[in-house]
Amino acid sequence: MSGGVRLTRRRVLELAGAATALSATPWRIPRAAAAERRHALAVFGEARHPAGFAHFDYVNPDAPRGGELRLVPSSAAGNQNLQTFNTFNMFILRGDSPPLMELTHSGLMVRGLDEPDAVYGHIAEAVEIDGQRYAFVLRDGLTFSDGSPITSADVVYSFDVIRKHGHPAYAQPLTDNIASLEAPDPLTAVVTFKDGASNRMPPLIATYPVLCKAYYEANDFTAAKLDVPVTSGAYTVGEYGPGRYLNFERRKDYWGDALATGIGHNNFNRIRIDLYRERTLAFEAFKTGKENFREEFTSKVWATEYTFPAITRGDVIRRDFPDNRPAGAQGWFINTRREKFADKRVREALGWAFDFEWENQHLFYGAYTRTQSYFMNSDLMAEGEPSAAELALLEPFRDQVDPAVFGPAWTAPVSDGSGRDRNNLRRASDLLAEAGWERRNGQLVNAKGEPLVVEYLYPSEPTSERIWLPFANTLRTIGVEPRAVPVDATQYQLRIVNFDFDLMTQRFAFGPTPNDSIRQFFASSAANVSGSYNLPGIADPVVDAMLDAMMTAGTREGMVAAARVMDRVLRVGHYWIPQWYKAVHSVAYWDEFGIPEKKPHYEFPVETTWWSRNA
């Protein structure tokens, strides 16, 4: 299934020597001798599909259109909320928008999902490149959902309004990298990048949505409201009930259906999302056929509860699809903005108290593998001793990093699976004592006599409680006072935006070629920006340096080396307690769908590439 995103620009580092040892010269947007016209963009190398290609390899070009996909969404980006909504604008910080709103938007270009970083012309038929100047040539005759024409003025307006008033996840890459925007004629939108802008930026901004200028000039872009917007995508907002359901209706006049980038896509006449506060209710709805597709994230349910009559009759199919995407990071993130977590020994101690082996055996039926890295299941993950290229990057910072960074990559503690591994708990207690926490009457207190309280913030639902309770019990064993803080979906979103938590659970993953939005997760400049994804408040100049090295690497090898160094530094910082992952999509669906023969390597686009056999 689809999902997503984030932030900022850094100073240029004194890494010339290290970067040269890695690749060639650090690579910003290259200068061109003369304007060059392209149908596609790629960060490294050339796009796979040539100009004039018929369609992507992972679609069925003859897929019929019709029918309905009904599901409970499983991923969100920006201000999207999996439990409720009060706005249809997913590009602002205010309010909660519904998942899958991206179905209603189209960009200048679209990703090729079987390639690491290539994008192909969609609204734009081509881009003419002259150094920092990218002139996107729009196709003539394209329209918004209200029938009005899509012009370069809409493109320029979209970039401008998002960079000035948008959610930081979308705004920051634009403000940090765009020098100017122009619309010299109705079908040409010119983006000029700042000197030093990363070569990741053109493919990234090319996938931003094209918004309707006329609509937002008449309607406040920043307002959180449920007026149905005029949009550029294959679907429009249909019937809805806030906090309950929403129908996305396919546009019969969508121009993208005839393009190579659209053939075989957007096959359902309607995509309905239903929102539930409890997974049990969502599962019951699937069993009765109210939902006809479900991705299962609860290992106990997957192992023991798919025994209902529709399974027995063969009406419902269970299947694991490989997930080749970088698995990214899932865990309890620790808010270092809070004084009690400023000492990394305290954060590390919490990690020693978590018994993954016990939970995996007793709660998850052995379904998961322990997450170790911020880049799990990808070549960006650090393993073993640093390579020569990594050491070249690390050496200038030897006096600024933990010496452990120069050794084997940190891995999470392994327990005996008892739920009370004495050696691990002893190590946790020793670290807390070193950090100044003293045990009195069974409780850890600091020099002021204040107890060590750890609150876990989560949206109220039983699965989170089931996972938290065993961990809470081991924390209590070492003198920590654990507190569960369940809140409703709206309050949860607000508290996360304002970093009002001790611990919270999050999962994020990056594409195979991370772009400038990765700064939203790790850059010092994002640490105190409301709504950024830098949940722990990471503010480390070495991490900033590696972000710059990643974004300016002239080769994929150089980018990989910088990512691995950053991974090493982050892991010894103990900003989180890593949880688990599995490299498959476990799904169940009613036997009424057509499925392409080939799944794209880097995504699982059920909503856009499957089709209904009832069409």
C-alpha positions as CSV (number, residue, x, y, z in Angstrom):
1,M,0.0,0.0,0.0
2,S,1.1,3.6,-0.5
3,G,2.3,5.8,2.2
4,G,4.7,8.6,2.9
5,V,7.4,12.0,3.7
6,R,10.1,15.5,4.9
7,L,12.7,19.0,5.8
8,T,15.6,21.5,5.4
9,R,18.9,22.8,3.8
10,R,22.3,22.8,5.6
11,R,25.5,24.7,5.3
12,V,28.1,23.3,2.9
13,L,30.6,21.3,5.0
14,E,34.4,21.0,5.1
15,L,34.1,17.5,3.7
16,A,35.9,18.1,0.4
17,G,38.6,15.5,1.1
18,A,36.2,12.9,2.4
19,A,33.7,13.4,-0.3
20,T,36.4,13.2,-3.0
21,A,37.6,10.0,-1.6
22,L,34.1,8.6,-1.9
23,S,33.0,9.6,-5.4
24,A,34.1,12.3,-7.6
25,T,33.1,15.9,-6.8
26,P,30.1,16.5,-4.5
27,W,27.2,16.8,-6.9
28,R,24.8,19.7,-6.9
29,I,22.5,20.3,-9.9
30,P,25.0,20.2,-12.8
31,R,25.5,23.1,-15.2
32,A,24.5,22.4,-18.8
33,A,26.2,23.8,-21.9
34,A,22.9,24.3,-23.6
35,A,19.2,23.6,-22.8
36,E,18.5,19.9,-22.7
37,R,15.0,18.5,-23.2
38,R,14.0,15.4,-21.2
39,H,10.9,13.2,-20.8
40,A,12.1,11.9,-17.4
41,L,14.5,12.8,-14.6
42,A,16.7,10.5,-12.4
43,V,19.1,11.3,-9.6
44,F,21.7,8.8,-10.6
45,G,22.1,7.5,-14.2
46,E,19.3,7.4,-16.7
47,A,15.6,6.6,-16.4
48,R,14.7,3.0,-17.5
49,H,11.9,3.8,-19.9
50,P,12.7,5.8,-23.1
51,A,10.8,8.7,-24.5
52,G,7.6,7.4,-26.1
53,F,7.3,4.3,-24.0
54,A,3.9,2.6,-24.0
55,H,3.2,2.1,-20.3
56,F,4.9,1.0,-17.1
57,D,5.8,-2.7,-16.8
58,Y,3.9,-3.3,-13.6
59,V,0.4,-2.5,-14.9
60,N,-2.1,-4.3,-17.0
61,P,-2.7,-2.0,-19.9
62,D,-6.0,-3.8,-20.7
63,A,-7.4,-3.6,-17.1
64,P,-11.1,-2.9,-17.2
65,R,-12.4,0.2,-15.3
66,G,-15.2,-0.1,-12.8
67,G,-16.1,-1.7,-9.5
68,E,-15.2,-0.6,-6.1
69,L,-12.3,-1.0,-3.7
70,R,-13.3,-0.8,0.0
71,L,-10.6,-0.7,2.7
72,V,-9.3,0.6,6.0
73,P,-6.3,2.8,5.2
74,S,-3.0,1.8,6.8
75,S,-0.6,4.7,6.1
76,A,-0.7,8.5,6.3
77,A,1.4,11.5,5.3
78,G,1.5,15.1,6.3
79,N,-1.6,16.0,8.3
80,Q,-3.5,12.9,7.4
81,N,-5.2,11.0,10.3
82,L,-6.1,7.4,10.2
83,Q,-9.1,7.8,12.5
84,T,-10.8,11.1,11.6
85,F,-10.7,14.2,9.3
86,N,-11.9,17.8,9.3
87,T,-10.2,19.1,6.2
88,F,-9.5,18.0,2.7
89,N,-6.3,20.0,2.4
90,M,-3.4,17.5,3.1
91,F,-0.8,20.2,2.5
92,I,-1.3,22.4,5.6
93,L,-0.3,22.0,9.2
94,R,-3.7,22.8,10.6
95,G,-6.4,20.1,10.9
96,D,-6.6,16.4,10.0
97,S,-7.1,15.3,6.4
98,P,-8.2,11.8,5.4
99,P,-5.7,9.2,4.2
100,L,-5.3,8.7,0.4
101,M,-6.1,12.3,-0.5
102,E,-3.1,12.0,-2.8
103,L,-5.5,10.2,-5.2
104,T,-7.1,13.5,-5.9
105,H,-3.9,15.2,-7.0
106,S,-1.6,15.0,-10.0
107,G,1.9,16.3,-10.4
108,L,4.1,17.5,-13.2
109,M,5.8,14.1,-13.2
110,V,5.1,10.7,-11.5
111,R,7.5,8.1,-10.0
112,G,8.4,5.0,-11.8
113,L,7.8,2.5,-9.0
114,D,10.2,-0.1,-10.4
115,E,13.2,2.3,-10.2
116,P,15.0,3.9,-7.3
117,D,14.5,7.6,-8.2
118,A,13.2,8.1,-11.7
119,V,10.2,10.3,-12.5
120,Y,8.3,10.7,-15.8
121,G,6.4,13.5,-17.4
122,H,2.7,13.5,-16.6
123,I,1.1,17.0,-16.5
124,A,4.4,18.1,-18.1
125,E,5.3,16.4,-21.3
126,A,8.9,17.3,-21.0
127,V,11.4,19.5,-19.0
128,E,14.0,21.7,-20.6
129,I,17.1,22.0,-18.4
130,D,19.6,24.8,-18.6
131,G,21.8,24.7,-15.5
132,Q,19.7,25.7,-12.5
133,R,16.7,26.6,-14.7
134,Y,14.1,23.8,-15.2
135,A,11.3,24.7,-17.7
136,F,8.4,22.3,-17.4
137,V,6.5,22.1,-20.7
138,L,2.9,21.4,-19.9
139,R,0.6,19.3,-22.1
140,D,-2.2,21.3,-23.7
141,G,-5.8,20.6,-23.0
142,L,-5.5,19.2,-19.4
143,T,-8.2,20.1,-16.9
144,F,-9.0,20.2,-13.2
145,S,-12.0,18.4,-11.8
146,D,-14.3,21.4,-12.5
147,G,-13.3,21.4,-16.2
148,S,-11.1,24.5,-16.0
149,P,-7.7,24.3,-17.8
150,I,-4.4,23.5,-16.0
151,T,-1.9,26.2,-16.8
152,S,1.6,27.2,-15.8
153,A,0.0,29.8,-13.5
154,D,-1.5,27.0,-11.4
155,V,1.9,25.3,-11.2
156,V,3.7,28.4,-10.1
157,Y,0.9,29.2,-7.6
158,S,1.1,25.6,-6.2
159,F,4.8,25.8,-5.4
160,D,4.5,29.3,-4.0
161,V,1.5,28.8,-1.7
162,I,2.9,25.5,-0.3
163,R,6.3,27.0,0.4
164,K,4.7,30.1,2.1
165,H,1.8,28.4,3.9
166,G,2.2,24.7,3.7
167,H,2.9,21.9,6.2
168,P,6.7,22.0,6.9
169,A,7.0,18.5,5.4
170,Y,6.2,20.0,2.0
171,A,7.2,23.6,2.5
172,Q,10.8,23.3,3.6
173,P,12.3,21.7,0.6
174,L,10.8,24.4,-1.6
175,T,11.8,27.4,0.6
176,D,15.4,26.0,1.0
177,N,16.0,25.3,-2.7
178,I,13.9,27.4,-5.0
179,A,15.3,30.7,-6.1
180,S,12.5,31.8,-8.4
181,L,9.2,30.8,-10.2
182,E,8.0,32.0,-13.5
183,A,5.1,31.4,-15.9
184,P,6.3,33.0,-19.2
185,D,3.4,31.5,-21.1
186,P,0.4,29.4,-20.3
187,L,2.1,26.1,-20.9
188,T,5.6,26.7,-19.5
189,A,6.4,26.8,-15.8
190,V,10.0,27.7,-14.9
191,V,11.6,26.7,-11.6
192,T,15.1,28.1,-11.0
193,F,16.9,26.4,-8.2
194,K,19.3,28.2,-5.8
195,D,23.1,27.7,-6.3
196,G,24.0,24.7,-4.3
197,A,20.6,23.0,-4.5
198,S,20.8,19.2,-4.4
199,N,20.3,17.2,-7.5
200,R,17.6,15.4,-5.5
201,M,15.4,18.4,-5.7
202,P,14.1,18.5,-9.4
203,P,12.7,14.9,-9.2
204,L,11.2,15.7,-5.8
205,I,9.4,19.0,-6.6
206,A,8.3,17.5,-10.0
207,T,6.0,15.2,-8.0
208,Y,4.4,18.0,-6.0
209,P,0.6,18.5,-6.6
210,V,-0.6,21.0,-9.1
211,L,-3.3,23.0,-7.2
212,C,-6.1,25.1,-8.8
213,K,-5.1,28.7,-8.4
214,A,-8.6,30.0,-9.0
215,Y,-10.1,27.8,-6.3
216,Y,-7.6,28.7,-3.6
217,E,-7.7,32.4,-4.4
218,A,-11.4,32.2,-3.6
219,N,-10.9,29.8,-0.6
220,D,-8.4,30.2,2.1
221,F,-5.6,27.7,1.6
222,T,-4.7,27.6,5.3
223,A,-8.3,27.0,6.5
224,A,-9.1,23.5,7.9
225,K,-12.6,23.0,6.4
226,L,-14.6,20.3,4.5
227,D,-15.4,22.2,1.3
228,V,-14.7,19.8,-1.6
229,P,-11.7,21.3,-3.4
230,V,-11.1,21.5,-7.2
231,T,-8.3,19.1,-7.8
232,S,-6.0,17.8,-10.6
233,G,-6.0,14.0,-9.9
234,A,-7.8,10.9,-11.1
235,Y,-10.3,11.0,-8.3
236,T,-12.5,13.5,-6.6
237,V,-14.0,13.6,-3.1
238,G,-17.5,12.1,-3.2
239,E,-19.9,11.3,-0.3
240,Y,-18.3,11.3,3.1
241,G,-18.9,11.3,6.9
242,P,-16.2,12.9,9.0
243,G,-14.6,10.3,11.2
244,R,-16.5,7.5,9.5
245,Y,-16.0,7.1,5.8
246,L,-15.1,8.8,2.5
247,N,-15.7,7.9,-1.1
248,F,-13.2,8.8,-3.8
249,E,-14.9,8.9,-7.2
250,R,-13.0,8.3,-10.4
251,R,-13.1,11.2,-12.9
252,K,-14.5,10.0,-16.2
253,D,-12.8,12.9,-17.9
254,Y,-9.4,12.3,-16.4
255,W,-6.8,13.1,-19.1
256,G,-4.2,10.9,-17.4
257,D,-5.9,7.7,-18.4
258,A,-4.5,8.0,-22.0
259,L,-0.9,8.8,-21.0
260,A,1.9,6.2,-20.7
261,T,2.1,7.2,-17.1
262,G,-1.6,6.6,-16.5
263,I,-2.5,3.6,-18.7
264,G,-3.4,0.6,-16.4
265,H,-3.8,2.9,-13.4
266,N,-6.8,4.2,-11.5
267,N,-9.1,1.3,-12.5
268,F,-11.7,1.4,-9.7
269,N,-14.7,3.7,-10.2
270,R,-14.8,4.2,-6.5
271,I,-12.4,3.8,-3.6
272,R,-14.1,3.9,-0.3
273,I,-12.1,4.3,3.0
274,D,-13.7,3.5,6.3
275,L,-12.2,4.7,9.6
276,Y,-12.4,2.7,12.8
277,R,-11.0,3.5,16.2
278,E,-10.6,-0.2,17.0
279,R,-8.9,-2.8,14.8
280,T,-11.4,-5.4,16.0
281,L,-14.3,-3.6,14.5
282,A,-12.4,-3.1,11.2
283,F,-11.7,-6.8,11.0
284,E,-15.3,-7.7,11.6
285,A,-16.3,-5.4,8.8
286,F,-13.9,-7.2,6.5
287,K,-15.2,-10.6,7.4
288,T,-18.7,-9.6,6.4
289,G,-17.6,-8.1,3.1
290,K,-18.2,-4.5,4.0
291,E,-14.5,-4.1,3.3
292,N,-13.1,-6.1,0.4
293,F,-9.3,-5.6,1.0
294,R,-7.3,-5.6,4.2
295,E,-3.6,-5.4,5.0
296,E,-3.1,-7.2,8.3
297,F,-0.6,-5.7,10.8
298,T,-1.5,-7.7,13.8
299,S,0.5,-10.9,13.9
300,K,-1.9,-12.7,16.3
301,V,-4.9,-12.0,14.1
302,W,-3.0,-13.2,11.0
303,A,-1.9,-16.4,12.8
304,T,-5.1,-17.3,14.5
305,E,-8.2,-15.5,13.3
306,Y,-8.4,-16.0,9.6
307,T,-10.7,-19.0,10.1
308,F,-14.1,-17.5,9.3
309,P,-16.5,-19.0,6.8
310,A,-15.5,-16.9,3.8
311,I,-12.0,-18.2,4.1
312,T,-13.2,-21.8,4.3
313,R,-15.3,-21.3,1.2
314,G,-12.5,-19.7,-0.7
315,D,-14.3,-16.4,-1.1
316,V,-11.4,-14.6,0.8
317,I,-7.8,-15.1,-0.2
318,R,-4.8,-14.7,2.2
319,R,-1.5,-13.9,0.6
320,D,2.0,-12.5,1.4
321,F,3.5,-10.1,-1.2
322,P,7.2,-9.4,-1.0
323,D,8.0,-5.9,0.4
324,N,11.3,-4.9,-1.3
325,R,11.1,-1.3,0.0
326,P,13.5,0.0,2.6
327,A,11.7,-1.0,5.8
328,G,12.9,2.1,7.6
329,A,12.4,2.7,11.3
330,Q,9.7,1.6,13.7
331,G,10.0,2.1,17.4
332,W,9.3,4.0,20.5
333,F,10.8,7.5,19.9
334,I,12.2,9.3,23.0
335,N,11.6,13.0,23.3
336,T,15.1,14.4,24.1
337,R,13.7,17.9,24.5
338,R,12.6,16.7,28.0
339,E,15.4,17.1,30.6
340,K,15.0,13.6,32.0
341,F,15.9,12.1,28.6
342,A,18.8,14.5,27.7
343,D,21.4,12.0,29.0
344,K,21.7,9.3,26.4
345,R,22.5,6.7,29.1
346,V,18.9,7.1,30.3
347,R,17.7,6.4,26.8
348,E,20.0,3.5,26.3
349,A,18.8,2.0,29.6
350,L,15.2,2.0,28.4
351,G,16.3,0.0,25.4
352,W,17.9,-2.6,27.6
353,A,14.6,-3.0,29.5
354,F,12.7,-4.0,26.3
355,D,12.5,-7.7,25.8
356,F,11.8,-8.1,22.0
357,E,12.4,-11.8,22.1
358,W,9.7,-12.4,24.7
359,E,7.2,-10.2,22.9
360,N,8.0,-11.8,19.5
361,Q,7.4,-15.3,20.8
362,H,4.4,-14.6,23.0
363,L,2.6,-11.8,21.3
364,F,3.7,-11.9,17.6
365,Y,3.9,-15.7,16.9
366,G,7.5,-15.2,15.8
367,A,6.4,-13.2,12.8
368,Y,8.9,-10.3,13.1
369,T,12.6,-9.5,12.8
370,R,14.2,-6.9,15.2
371,T,14.7,-3.5,13.7
372,Q,18.3,-2.4,14.1
373,S,18.7,0.5,11.7
374,Y,17.0,3.6,10.5
375,F,17.4,2.1,7.0
376,M,16.4,-1.5,7.5
377,N,16.0,-3.7,4.4
378,S,18.1,-1.4,2.3
379,D,21.7,-0.8,1.2
380,L,21.8,2.4,3.3
381,M,21.9,0.3,6.5
382,A,25.3,0.2,8.3
383,E,26.6,-3.2,9.1
384,G,29.8,-4.5,10.7
385,E,32.9,-2.3,10.7
386,P,33.0,1.0,8.8
387,S,34.2,0.7,5.2
388,A,37.1,2.8,4.0
389,A,34.7,5.2,2.4
390,E,32.8,5.6,5.7
391,L,36.0,6.1,7.6
392,A,37.0,8.9,5.2
393,L,33.7,10.7,6.1
394,L,34.0,9.9,9.8
395,E,37.6,10.9,10.4
396,P,37.1,14.7,10.5
397,F,34.6,14.2,13.3
398,R,36.6,11.8,15.4
399,D,36.5,14.1,18.4
400,Q,32.8,14.8,18.1
401,V,31.4,11.3,18.0
402,D,31.1,8.4,20.4
403,P,34.2,6.1,19.8
404,A,31.8,3.2,19.3
405,V,30.9,4.7,15.9
406,F,34.3,3.6,14.7
407,G,33.6,0.0,15.7
408,P,30.9,-2.5,14.6
409,A,27.5,-0.9,14.0
410,W,25.4,-0.8,17.1
411,T,22.7,-3.6,17.4
412,A,19.9,-3.9,19.8
413,P,20.3,-6.1,23.0
414,V,19.3,-9.7,22.7
415,S,17.5,-11.2,25.7
416,D,17.0,-14.8,26.9
417,G,13.3,-14.5,26.0
418,S,12.2,-14.9,29.6
419,G,10.7,-11.4,29.9
420,R,13.0,-10.7,32.8
421,D,16.5,-11.1,31.5
422,R,18.6,-10.3,34.6
423,N,21.8,-9.4,32.7
424,N,19.9,-6.9,30.5
425,L,18.0,-5.4,33.4
426,R,21.3,-5.1,35.4
427,R,22.9,-3.3,32.5
428,A,19.9,-0.9,32.4
429,S,20.1,-0.3,36.1
430,D,23.9,0.4,35.9
431,L,23.3,3.0,33.1
432,L,20.7,4.8,35.1
433,A,22.9,4.9,38.2
434,E,25.7,6.3,36.0
435,A,23.3,9.0,34.8
436,G,22.6,10.0,38.4
437,W,19.4,8.1,39.2
438,E,19.2,6.6,42.6
439,R,16.9,3.9,43.8
440,R,14.9,4.7,46.9
441,N,12.1,2.5,48.2
442,G,12.0,0.7,44.9
443,Q,11.7,3.9,42.8
444,L,14.4,5.7,40.8
445,V,14.8,9.4,41.7
446,N,17.2,12.1,40.7
447,A,19.1,14.5,42.9
448,K,16.0,16.6,43.4
449,G,14.0,13.6,44.6
450,E,11.9,13.5,41.4
451,P,10.8,10.1,40.2
452,L,11.7,8.8,36.8
453,V,8.3,8.7,35.1
454,V,8.0,7.6,31.5
455,E,4.7,8.3,29.8
456,Y,3.7,6.5,26.6
457,L,1.4,8.5,24.4
458,Y,-0.8,6.6,22.0
459,P,-4.1,6.8,20.2
460,S,-6.5,4.8,22.3
461,E,-6.8,1.3,21.0
462,P,-6.2,-2.2,22.5
463,T,-3.2,-3.3,20.3
464,S,-1.0,-0.5,21.6
465,E,-1.8,-1.4,25.1
466,R,-1.1,-5.1,24.5
467,I,2.4,-4.2,23.3
468,W,3.1,-1.6,25.9
469,L,2.2,-3.6,29.0
470,P,5.0,-6.2,29.0
471,F,7.5,-3.4,28.4
472,A,5.9,-1.3,31.2
473,N,6.3,-4.2,33.6
474,T,10.0,-4.5,33.0
475,L,10.5,-0.8,33.4
476,R,8.7,-1.0,36.7
477,T,11.2,-3.8,37.7
478,I,14.2,-1.4,37.4
479,G,12.4,1.4,39.3
480,V,11.0,3.4,36.4
481,E,7.4,4.5,36.8
482,P,5.6,3.8,33.4
483,R,2.4,5.6,32.6
484,A,0.1,4.8,29.6
485,V,-1.5,7.9,28.1
486,P,-4.3,7.0,25.6
487,V,-5.9,9.9,23.9
488,D,-8.3,10.4,21.0
489,A,-7.1,10.8,17.5
490,T,-7.4,14.6,17.3
491,Q,-5.6,15.1,20.6
492,Y,-2.9,12.7,19.6
493,Q,-2.2,14.5,16.4
494,L,-2.0,17.8,18.2
495,R,0.4,16.6,20.8
496,I,2.7,15.0,18.3
497,V,2.8,18.2,16.2
498,N,3.8,20.1,19.4
499,F,6.2,17.4,20.7
500,D,4.1,17.0,23.8
501,F,5.1,13.4,24.8
502,D,7.8,11.3,26.5
503,L,7.5,8.2,24.3
504,M,5.4,7.6,21.2
505,T,5.4,4.9,18.5
506,Q,6.1,5.8,14.9
507,R,7.2,4.1,11.7
508,F,8.8,5.9,8.8
509,A,10.7,4.7,5.8
510,F,12.6,6.4,3.0
511,G,12.9,5.6,-0.7
512,P,15.9,3.9,-2.1
513,T,17.4,7.3,-3.0
514,P,16.4,9.7,-0.1
515,N,15.8,13.3,-1.1
516,D,16.0,16.5,0.7
517,S,12.9,15.8,2.8
518,I,15.0,13.4,4.9
519,R,16.2,16.5,6.7
520,Q,12.7,16.8,8.3
521,F,13.5,13.6,10.3
522,F,17.1,14.2,11.4
523,A,18.3,17.8,10.8
524,S,19.0,20.1,13.8
525,S,17.0,22.8,12.0
526,A,13.9,20.6,12.2
527,A,14.3,19.7,15.9
528,N,12.0,22.5,17.1
529,V,9.8,23.1,14.1
530,S,6.2,22.2,15.0
531,G,4.9,19.4,12.8
532,S,8.4,18.2,11.7
533,Y,9.2,14.5,11.8
534,N,12.2,15.0,14.0
535,L,10.3,13.5,16.8
536,P,13.2,12.8,19.2
537,G,14.6,16.4,18.8
538,I,17.9,15.2,17.2
539,A,20.3,18.1,17.0
540,D,23.8,16.7,16.1
541,P,26.2,18.6,13.8
542,V,27.7,15.3,12.6
543,V,24.3,14.1,11.5
544,D,23.8,17.4,9.8
545,A,27.1,16.9,8.0
546,M,26.1,13.5,6.8
547,L,22.8,14.8,5.5
548,D,24.7,17.3,3.5
549,A,27.1,14.6,2.3
550,M,24.2,12.4,1.2
551,M,22.5,15.2,-0.7
552,T,25.7,16.3,-2.5
553,A,27.1,12.9,-3.3
554,G,28.0,12.6,-7.0
555,T,27.5,8.8,-7.1
556,R,25.2,6.3,-5.5
557,E,28.2,4.8,-3.7
558,G,29.0,8.1,-2.1
559,M,25.4,8.6,-1.0
560,V,25.3,5.1,0.5
561,A,28.5,5.7,2.5
562,A,27.2,8.9,4.0
563,A,23.8,7.3,4.9
564,R,25.6,4.4,6.6
565,V,27.8,6.8,8.7
566,M,24.7,8.8,9.7
567,D,23.0,5.5,10.6
568,R,26.0,4.6,12.9
569,V,25.9,8.0,14.6
570,L,22.1,7.9,15.1
571,R,22.1,4.3,16.5
572,V,24.7,5.1,19.2
573,G,22.6,8.2,20.1
574,H,19.8,6.0,21.4
575,Y,17.0,8.3,20.2
576,W,14.6,5.4,20.1
577,I,13.9,1.9,21.2
578,P,13.7,0.0,17.9
579,Q,10.8,-2.5,17.5
580,W,10.4,-4.8,14.5
581,Y,9.5,-5.3,10.9
582,K,8.8,-8.0,8.3
583,A,9.6,-7.9,4.6
584,V,6.2,-8.9,3.3
585,H,2.8,-7.4,2.9
586,S,0.3,-9.7,4.6
587,V,-3.0,-9.1,2.9
588,A,-6.5,-10.7,2.6
589,Y,-9.0,-9.8,0.0
590,W,-12.3,-11.0,-1.4
591,D,-11.8,-12.9,-4.6
592,E,-13.1,-10.2,-6.9
593,F,-9.8,-8.5,-8.0
594,G,-7.5,-8.6,-10.9
595,I,-3.8,-8.2,-10.0
596,P,-0.9,-7.3,-12.3
597,E,1.5,-10.1,-13.0
598,K,4.4,-8.0,-11.9
599,K,4.5,-6.1,-8.6
600,P,6.7,-2.9,-8.8
601,H,9.9,-3.3,-6.8
602,Y,9.5,-0.3,-4.6
603,E,5.8,-0.1,-3.9
604,F,2.6,-2.0,-3.4
605,P,0.1,0.2,-5.3
606,V,-3.2,-1.7,-4.8
607,E,-5.4,1.4,-5.1
608,T,-3.9,2.4,-8.4
609,T,-3.0,-0.8,-10.3
610,W,-5.4,-3.6,-9.2
611,W,-8.8,-3.8,-10.8
612,S,-12.3,-5.2,-10.2
613,R,-13.3,-8.4,-12.1
614,N,-16.9,-7.2,-11.6
615,A,-16.3,-4.2,-13.7
